[in-house]
Amino acid sequence: FRSRECKQSTPLEALCAGLPLELQEYMQQCRALEFGQPPDYRQLKALFRSVMDRHQHIYDYHYEWT
């Protein structure tokens, strides 16, 4: 439980430093969910799509490790 407490108490600005802002927004939304509340998958996917678009990545359904 100590690891979980550490992660939950770390400010998202520090946890996501150097990463796209969309990841911080993703984490904010996840932290705000109530137990049993489903996430807004469409909106969360849109966050990642915006990062991909901004960095001109093409979603070709092939993973980097294949």
N, C-alpha and C positions, 0 to 999 in steps of 0.2 A: 504493500500500500504506500510505502514511502516514495517510491518512484512516481506513482500516480499523483501524489500530493505535490511533489516537486514540479511535475509538468503542469499541473493545474494552477499552481501559484506563480509560475513564470509568466511575466507579461508577454503577450503575443508579439509586441514590437521586438522584444529580445529574441523570442523563439523563432521568429520569421525574418530576422535581420538578414539582409542581403538576398532575400528571395522575392519573387514577384508579389505585389500587393494583394493580388487575388488569393494567394495562399493564406494570407492573414485574414482576409474576409471569409474564406472557407472555414477557417478555424473558429472565427467569431460565431459564425452561424451554427457550427457543431456544438460549441460550448453553450450556446443559448437554448439548445433543444431540451425540452422536458423529457423525462423518462417515458419511453413508449411513443413519443412524438416522431412521426416520420419526417425526414429531411425533404426539402424541396429539391429533388434530384435534378429537375430541369434547370433550375437556377444555378445549382452548383456545377453542373456540366458546362453551363454557359461561361462561368468564371474561367474554367480551364480552356475552353475554346478561345476565349479572348486572349489568353496568354499565348496560345499556339499561333493565333493570327498575328499578334504583335511581333512575335519572333519568326514569323513566316515558316512555321512548321506545317507540314502537310499530314493530315490524319489519313494514313493509308492502310490502317488496320493491320500493319506489321509492327511488331514490337522490336525494340532495339536489340534485344538479346536473342532474336531468332535468326 
